Amino acid sequence: MRCDGKQDTMWIVDQIQSAGIASQLAERGFARFALGADRNRRFTELIQRAMAELRDANALRPEVCVPGDVGGLGSGFHYFATNDPNGRPSTDDGQLSGLRHVQTWDHRAGTNPLRPEVGAPVATLDEAARIMGDLAAAVSRALASEPELDFARRFLEDTDHDGVILRTNISRGNEEEGMPKKSPSTNTRHIWHTDATLWTLLCLQDFAKQPQGVSATDRLVYEAKEGRVEQVEPEAGHVILFPGRHLAALMDVSPPLPPWRHAVVSRAYSERTVVMLRIGFDPDASELGYESGRRLVTREGVDVGSGAAFYTHLQALQGSPLILEGSPSPRYGHRGVVQDFELVDA
């Protein structure tokens, strides 16, 4: 769905059709939008400038990641493994089955590192985050007339808090990981998973491409309702919105939106930079509850019914997933690799 509006420099909310968004979410599990040309050029410029500034400041190193204000909410740089259900790099006969780690810069509204050397890129990313926040708010307003999505859409209204993160993932590519330049078959770059978020806004553009573009070797794939594996065609300037597993758990009364199960497959592990806005709970929220009105608890019965309790418990898990009561079956968790998918070269 294209939502460029009459002016390329801004979003025209009235031209985002709520019925179109709702039907896409119901039928495909995600809704697709397009930034106007000027808007996308600005967003691309901001992301690429910020990444260059972070590298110039030598900020992409673990000690720049600092604890946050509430329950360990952090920001800054860290690594995570991308191809193993248990969060470890996996091998087969001495060969990596995927990229060992992705470099990540987590950018938050109120808990950014107070290091002088990252002041410039943080300010740059502030502006980029506002662009995605404006999009989230516009989508929420457009969904206001959809009764079945009222509970879900309200978590898009306000993204100006520390539970919302602009995340930049940097895959370093095959040369640094010891992978062959060409693989004879499609490999899983990121395993099947659902995001541990309420909503995610994912940019389909590969920001490692100059000045803007999409990857010729990577494809975002997802599990359709019928069980088929389908792909999202990438296009510069396009953004997709999809529900995470926390939103699906909260909507415990006839949930209309299941979490979106997806992965990334690749024919070659080239350098790649992607950006997403991950929308989570507000750490300052006094009450977190299910659609039915029940107070929020984990599958183990731990009360996490406030923002502070939720993130304190998340920190105590030290990276293990926090599963809310009412969460979908493990099929929609972090499980396994992509199978039976043929990547068609562009």
TIDREN-46963 format. One record per residue (C-alpha): residue in one letter; x, y, z. Coordinates in Angstrom, 2 decimals. Example, Ala and Ser with C-alpha at 12.3 -4.5 7.8 and 13.67 -1.06 7.14 Angstrom:
% residues 2
ATOM_A_12.30_-4.50_7.80
ATOM_S_13.67_-1.06_7.14
***
This chain:
% residues 346
ATOM_M_0.00_0.00_0.00
ATOM_R_1.52_3.30_-1.02
ATOM_C_0.87_6.17_1.32
ATOM_D_3.06_8.89_-0.15
ATOM_G_0.23_11.45_-0.05
ATOM_K_0.16_14.61_-2.14
ATOM_Q_3.48_15.84_-0.77
ATOM_D_6.65_13.77_-0.70
ATOM_T_8.02_15.61_2.32
ATOM_M_5.47_14.39_4.85
ATOM_W_2.87_11.77_5.66
ATOM_I_-0.71_12.69_4.84
ATOM_V_-2.68_10.86_7.52
ATOM_D_-5.99_11.09_5.69
ATOM_Q_-4.51_9.09_2.83
ATOM_I_-3.69_6.12_5.06
ATOM_Q_-6.80_3.99_4.68
ATOM_S_-7.62_2.18_7.92
ATOM_A_-9.55_-0.55_6.13
ATOM_G_-6.51_-1.29_3.99
ATOM_I_-4.21_-1.57_7.01
ATOM_A_-6.64_-3.76_8.93
ATOM_S_-7.18_-6.13_6.02
ATOM_Q_-3.46_-6.48_5.38
ATOM_L_-2.83_-7.27_9.04
ATOM_A_-5.62_-9.84_9.05
ATOM_E_-4.73_-11.52_5.76
ATOM_R_-0.93_-11.38_5.67
ATOM_G_0.11_-10.58_9.22
ATOM_F_1.74_-7.29_8.22
ATOM_A_0.86_-3.97_6.61
ATOM_R_3.09_-2.28_4.08
ATOM_F_3.68_1.46_3.61
ATOM_A_5.91_3.66_1.48
ATOM_L_7.71_6.79_2.59
ATOM_G_7.57_9.69_0.17
ATOM_A_10.71_10.19_-1.93
ATOM_D_11.96_13.25_-0.02
ATOM_R_11.13_11.67_3.33
ATOM_N_13.00_8.49_2.44
ATOM_R_16.04_10.40_1.19
ATOM_R_16.18_12.22_4.51
ATOM_F_15.78_9.04_6.53
ATOM_T_18.48_7.28_4.48
ATOM_E_20.84_10.21_4.93
ATOM_L_20.31_10.20_8.70
ATOM_I_20.92_6.47_9.15
ATOM_Q_23.99_6.34_6.94
ATOM_R_25.47_9.47_8.54
ATOM_A_24.85_8.11_12.06
ATOM_M_26.49_4.77_11.25
ATOM_A_29.55_6.56_9.85
ATOM_E_29.72_8.79_12.94
ATOM_L_29.50_5.80_15.29
ATOM_R_32.33_4.07_13.47
ATOM_D_34.45_7.23_13.43
ATOM_A_33.91_7.56_17.19
ATOM_N_34.92_3.92_17.71
ATOM_A_31.56_3.51_19.44
ATOM_L_30.74_0.04_18.10
ATOM_R_32.33_-1.77_21.01
ATOM_P_30.70_-3.47_24.03
ATOM_E_31.78_-1.00_26.71
ATOM_V_29.63_1.69_25.09
ATOM_C_26.49_-0.26_26.02
ATOM_V_25.36_1.08_29.39
ATOM_P_22.60_0.17_31.87
ATOM_G_19.42_2.16_31.52
ATOM_D_17.19_3.94_33.99
ATOM_V_14.69_1.17_34.71
ATOM_G_15.44_-2.51_35.12
ATOM_G_18.49_-2.57_32.89
ATOM_L_17.00_-0.89_29.85
ATOM_G_20.18_-0.22_27.93
ATOM_S_21.38_1.55_24.86
ATOM_G_24.50_1.52_22.79
ATOM_F_26.38_-1.30_21.13
ATOM_H_26.20_-5.05_21.61
ATOM_Y_26.40_-8.35_19.72
ATOM_F_23.88_-11.13_19.36
ATOM_A_23.95_-14.47_17.60
ATOM_T_21.52_-14.79_14.70
ATOM_N_21.37_-18.40_13.62
ATOM_D_20.86_-20.64_16.64
ATOM_P_17.67_-21.22_18.66
ATOM_N_19.68_-21.14_21.91
ATOM_G_21.49_-17.92_21.05
ATOM_R_24.81_-19.58_20.21
ATOM_P_26.68_-19.66_16.90
ATOM_S_26.22_-23.08_15.29
ATOM_T_28.61_-25.06_13.10
ATOM_D_28.45_-28.05_10.81
ATOM_D_31.70_-29.88_10.13
ATOM_G_33.64_-26.81_11.15
ATOM_Q_31.65_-24.43_8.92
ATOM_L_29.41_-21.71_10.27
ATOM_S_25.79_-22.28_9.28
ATOM_G_25.09_-18.56_9.46
ATOM_L_26.65_-15.29_10.46
ATOM_R_28.21_-15.65_13.88
ATOM_H_26.99_-12.32_15.25
ATOM_V_25.24_-9.15_14.22
ATOM_Q_26.45_-5.80_15.50
ATOM_T_23.58_-3.80_16.97
ATOM_W_23.20_-0.18_18.01
ATOM_D_20.20_0.22_20.34
ATOM_H_19.01_3.80_20.38
ATOM_R_16.60_4.87_23.12
ATOM_A_14.90_8.15_23.90
ATOM_G_16.09_8.61_27.46
ATOM_T_18.93_6.19_28.17
ATOM_N_21.54_6.90_25.52
ATOM_P_25.20_6.72_26.55
ATOM_L_26.43_10.00_28.00
ATOM_R_29.76_9.71_26.22
ATOM_P_30.77_12.89_24.36
ATOM_E_32.00_10.94_21.34
ATOM_V_28.53_9.56_20.58
ATOM_G_26.68_12.86_20.98
ATOM_A_26.56_13.59_17.25
ATOM_P_25.26_10.18_16.07
ATOM_V_22.74_10.04_18.94
ATOM_A_21.33_13.41_17.88
ATOM_T_21.19_12.20_14.27
ATOM_L_19.33_9.06_15.30
ATOM_D_16.92_11.14_17.39
ATOM_E_15.65_12.66_14.16
ATOM_A_15.46_9.30_12.42
ATOM_A_13.50_7.85_15.34
ATOM_R_11.01_10.73_15.11
ATOM_I_10.29_9.86_11.48
ATOM_M_9.37_6.30_12.43
ATOM_G_7.46_7.54_15.47
ATOM_D_5.41_9.86_13.29
ATOM_L_4.55_6.91_11.05
ATOM_A_3.49_4.80_14.03
ATOM_A_1.24_7.57_15.32
ATOM_A_-0.33_8.08_11.89
ATOM_V_-1.09_4.37_11.60
ATOM_S_-2.64_4.35_15.07
ATOM_R_-4.94_7.24_14.18
ATOM_A_-5.96_5.52_10.97
ATOM_L_-6.89_2.36_12.89
ATOM_A_-9.04_4.25_15.41
ATOM_S_-12.19_3.34_13.46
ATOM_E_-11.43_-0.39_13.60
ATOM_P_-13.13_-1.75_16.78
ATOM_E_-11.31_-5.10_16.71
ATOM_L_-7.94_-3.35_16.55
ATOM_D_-8.60_-0.65_19.13
ATOM_F_-6.66_-2.39_21.89
ATOM_A_-3.78_-3.22_19.57
ATOM_R_-3.56_0.16_17.87
ATOM_R_-3.30_2.17_21.10
ATOM_F_0.21_0.81_21.65
ATOM_L_1.23_2.70_18.51
ATOM_E_-0.02_6.08_19.74
ATOM_D_2.89_7.21_21.88
ATOM_T_6.40_6.08_20.98
ATOM_D_8.23_8.77_22.97
ATOM_H_9.38_6.62_25.88
ATOM_D_12.20_4.25_26.73
ATOM_G_10.28_1.11_25.83
ATOM_V_10.60_2.14_22.17
ATOM_I_13.90_1.55_20.46
ATOM_L_15.34_2.42_17.08
ATOM_R_17.58_-0.59_16.41
ATOM_T_20.24_-0.73_13.71
ATOM_N_21.58_-4.20_12.87
ATOM_I_24.91_-4.39_11.06
ATOM_S_25.91_-7.69_9.45
ATOM_R_29.60_-7.58_8.69
ATOM_G_29.47_-10.00_5.76
ATOM_N_31.11_-13.23_4.71
ATOM_E_34.70_-12.02_4.35
ATOM_E_35.04_-11.34_8.09
ATOM_E_33.08_-14.43_9.09
ATOM_G_35.05_-16.95_7.05
ATOM_M_32.07_-17.87_4.91
ATOM_P_32.35_-18.67_1.18
ATOM_K_31.40_-15.84_-1.15
ATOM_K_28.75_-17.95_-2.84
ATOM_S_26.66_-20.67_-1.25
ATOM_P_25.23_-23.48_-3.38
ATOM_S_21.86_-23.26_-1.64
ATOM_T_19.78_-20.84_0.35
ATOM_N_21.02_-20.35_3.91
ATOM_T_19.21_-19.03_6.93
ATOM_R_20.71_-15.71_7.91
ATOM_H_18.30_-15.15_10.79
ATOM_I_16.35_-18.09_12.22
ATOM_W_12.58_-18.33_12.38
ATOM_H_11.42_-16.04_15.18
ATOM_T_8.78_-13.62_16.33
ATOM_D_9.82_-10.28_17.77
ATOM_A_9.61_-9.84_21.56
ATOM_T_7.76_-6.56_21.02
ATOM_L_4.26_-5.14_20.87
ATOM_W_4.77_-3.86_17.32
ATOM_T_7.74_-3.63_14.96
ATOM_L_8.21_-1.17_12.10
ATOM_L_10.86_-2.66_9.81
ATOM_C_12.48_-0.77_6.93
ATOM_L_12.91_-2.97_3.86
ATOM_Q_15.85_-0.92_2.63
ATOM_D_19.43_-2.13_3.05
ATOM_F_21.24_0.93_4.39
ATOM_A_24.64_-0.54_3.56
ATOM_K_23.82_0.21_-0.09
ATOM_Q_24.73_3.70_-1.28
ATOM_P_22.87_5.95_-1.69
ATOM_Q_19.83_3.72_-1.18
ATOM_G_18.80_0.27_-2.28
ATOM_V_17.85_-3.27_-1.38
ATOM_S_19.83_-6.48_-1.11
ATOM_A_20.14_-8.73_-4.17
ATOM_T_20.99_-11.76_-2.01
ATOM_D_18.75_-11.52_1.09
ATOM_R_15.01_-12.05_1.39
ATOM_L_12.68_-11.57_4.32
ATOM_V_10.39_-14.61_4.44
ATOM_Y_7.34_-15.34_6.56
ATOM_E_4.93_-18.14_7.29
ATOM_A_1.55_-17.53_5.66
ATOM_K_-1.69_-18.59_7.33
ATOM_E_-1.87_-21.73_5.19
ATOM_G_1.62_-22.76_6.30
ATOM_R_3.36_-21.73_3.09
ATOM_V_6.62_-19.82_3.20
ATOM_E_6.31_-16.54_1.30
ATOM_Q_8.67_-13.63_0.80
ATOM_V_8.33_-9.88_1.21
ATOM_E_9.65_-8.14_-1.87
ATOM_P_12.14_-5.51_-0.70
ATOM_E_11.91_-1.96_-1.95
ATOM_A_13.75_1.17_-0.86
ATOM_G_11.51_3.51_1.12
ATOM_H_9.08_0.78_2.13
ATOM_V_8.28_0.01_5.77
ATOM_I_6.25_-2.90_7.12
ATOM_L_4.33_-2.99_10.40
ATOM_F_3.73_-6.28_12.19
ATOM_P_2.69_-7.48_15.68
ATOM_G_5.16_-9.06_18.09
ATOM_R_4.51_-11.86_20.55
ATOM_H_3.79_-9.56_23.50
ATOM_L_0.94_-7.88_21.66
ATOM_A_-0.50_-11.27_20.72
ATOM_A_-0.34_-12.39_24.34
ATOM_L_-2.11_-9.26_25.59
ATOM_M_-4.98_-9.78_23.16
ATOM_D_-6.11_-12.88_25.00
ATOM_V_-9.79_-12.55_24.10
ATOM_S_-10.29_-13.91_20.57
ATOM_P_-6.97_-12.45_19.38
ATOM_P_-7.34_-11.10_15.83
ATOM_L_-3.59_-10.65_15.31
ATOM_P_-1.15_-13.55_15.79
ATOM_P_2.54_-12.74_16.12
ATOM_W_4.36_-12.52_12.79
ATOM_R_6.78_-15.41_12.30
ATOM_H_9.62_-14.51_9.96
ATOM_A_13.27_-15.08_9.06
ATOM_V_15.94_-13.89_6.62
ATOM_V_17.43_-16.19_3.97
ATOM_S_20.45_-15.43_1.85
ATOM_R_22.54_-16.75_-1.03
ATOM_A_25.61_-14.79_0.09
ATOM_Y_26.45_-13.21_3.41
ATOM_S_27.25_-9.70_2.26
ATOM_E_27.49_-6.58_4.39
ATOM_R_24.02_-5.49_5.40
ATOM_T_22.51_-2.75_7.57
ATOM_V_18.83_-2.77_8.51
ATOM_V_16.78_-0.48_10.74
ATOM_M_13.65_-1.13_12.76
ATOM_L_11.52_0.62_15.35
ATOM_R_10.73_-1.86_18.12
ATOM_I_7.72_-0.73_20.15
ATOM_G_7.59_-2.07_23.70
ATOM_F_5.95_-1.29_27.02
ATOM_D_6.44_2.10_28.66
ATOM_P_8.78_1.56_31.66
ATOM_D_6.86_4.25_33.56
ATOM_A_3.47_2.59_33.04
ATOM_S_1.78_1.98_36.40
ATOM_E_-0.42_-0.83_35.08
ATOM_L_0.06_-3.36_32.29
ATOM_G_-2.94_-5.59_31.64
ATOM_Y_-4.52_-7.98_29.20
ATOM_E_-7.39_-7.02_26.94
ATOM_S_-9.70_-8.89_29.31
ATOM_G_-8.60_-6.65_32.20
ATOM_R_-6.41_-9.21_33.98
ATOM_R_-3.10_-7.96_35.37
ATOM_L_-0.04_-8.89_33.31
ATOM_V_1.80_-12.04_34.46
ATOM_T_4.37_-14.37_32.92
ATOM_R_3.70_-17.97_31.95
ATOM_E_5.39_-18.94_35.27
ATOM_G_2.98_-16.73_37.22
ATOM_V_5.36_-13.83_37.96
ATOM_D_3.53_-10.51_38.32
ATOM_V_4.92_-8.06_35.75
ATOM_G_1.92_-5.76_35.81
ATOM_S_3.83_-2.49_35.70
ATOM_G_6.55_-1.16_33.42
ATOM_A_9.15_-1.27_36.21
ATOM_A_8.24_-4.87_37.16
ATOM_F_8.27_-6.01_33.54
ATOM_Y_11.75_-4.70_32.75
ATOM_T_13.21_-5.66_36.13
ATOM_H_12.12_-9.25_35.48
ATOM_L_13.43_-9.07_31.92
ATOM_Q_16.83_-8.00_33.24
ATOM_A_16.85_-10.87_35.75
ATOM_L_16.44_-13.34_32.89
ATOM_Q_19.81_-12.19_31.45
ATOM_G_18.78_-12.49_27.82
ATOM_S_16.33_-15.39_28.06
ATOM_P_12.92_-14.65_26.52
ATOM_L_10.21_-13.34_28.81
ATOM_I_7.05_-15.32_27.94
ATOM_L_3.76_-13.77_28.95
ATOM_E_0.82_-15.86_30.05
ATOM_G_-1.39_-16.38_27.02
ATOM_S_1.52_-16.29_24.59
ATOM_P_1.10_-18.39_21.44
ATOM_S_2.53_-21.87_21.05
ATOM_P_6.32_-22.41_20.79
ATOM_R_5.92_-22.65_17.01
ATOM_Y_5.92_-18.87_17.05
ATOM_G_8.95_-18.51_19.31
ATOM_H_12.64_-18.58_18.44
ATOM_R_12.77_-22.01_16.83
ATOM_G_14.71_-23.57_13.98
ATOM_V_15.90_-22.67_10.52
ATOM_V_14.07_-21.95_7.30
ATOM_Q_13.38_-25.01_5.18
ATOM_D_11.78_-25.64_1.78
ATOM_F_12.28_-22.16_0.42
ATOM_E_13.89_-21.39_-2.92
ATOM_L_15.31_-17.90_-3.20
ATOM_V_14.69_-16.50_-6.67
ATOM_D_17.53_-14.26_-7.77
ATOM_A_16.48_-10.72_-8.57
***
